[in-house]
Amino acid sequence: MENTAYKENLAKQLLQIKAIQLSPEQPFTWASGLKSPVYCDNRKLLSYPDIRNFVKDGLVQLAQEYFPQAECIAGVATAGIPLGVLIADALQLPFVYVRSKPKEHGLTNTIEGDLKHGYRVLVVEDTISTGGSSLKAVEDLRAAGAEVIGMVAIYKYGFESAKQKFEDAGVLLKTLTNYEFMIRTAQSSGYVTEEEVSTLQDWRANPTAWSAAQQ
C-alpha cells in the first residue's frame, strides 16, 4: 500500500487528536529512559470512530495485499489487541493476543486464545520504535508452533537498528504511515517550525546521542 495521500492524511489526523505529540523544546521521557521530542500513543484513536475506521480499513488493506495467506491474527498486548480484533473481525479470522510476560496465575499463559499449531499468523502492533517488544511476541508465537508471516502496524519511527532487527528475525513489516510523513505533515500544517524540524531529524538520526545531550 504505497498511497502517499493516505499516509499524509493519517499522519495529519494522528497529530490533530494528539495521538502523536511533538515537543522538541521539552522532550518526553520514554519507558526506556530515552529522551525524545516525539511521543506516540495511538490508543487515542480508539475514541474517534471515524479515525478508527480509517485505520482499520488501512490495516485490512495491508493484510489483504501483503499477507493474504494469514490464517490467524495476533495482537501484541496491549495496544495491538483492539486493532487486531478489528482486523480479525473484518477478515473473519481467528484472533489471539500475546502478553508481554506470562500470566501470573491460572494457566500462566503468554498467548491468550486458541492458537492452532502451524497457523500462519499475522501480528498486529500499533507503533514500532526499537522493535524489541514486537519481536518478543514473534518469538513467543513461533515457540508455540505458529508460522509468523509478517507484521502490520499503524506507525514506525524507522530507526535503522529496528529495521535490522526485523530483517534478522525474518519478519516483513508493513505500516500505514511513518516518521518521514509525520514530520512532513507537521511542518506543512504548521505544527512545528523549520528549526524544530531540524531537531526532530537530528533525534531520529541518533536518538541515543540526542537523548544523552539533554541530560
NORMOBEL-V384772 format. One record per helix or strand of 3 or more residues. SS is the DSSP state (a for helix, b for strand). FROM is the first residue (numbers start at 1). TO is the last residue. If there is no record, write none. Layout:
SS_FROM_TO / SS_FROM_TO
This chain:
a_4_16 / b_20_22 / b_38_40 / a_42_47 / a_49_66 / b_72_76 / a_79_91 / b_94_98 / b_120_124 / a_132_143 / b_147_156 / a_160_169 / b_173_178 / a_179_188 / a_194_205 / a_207_213
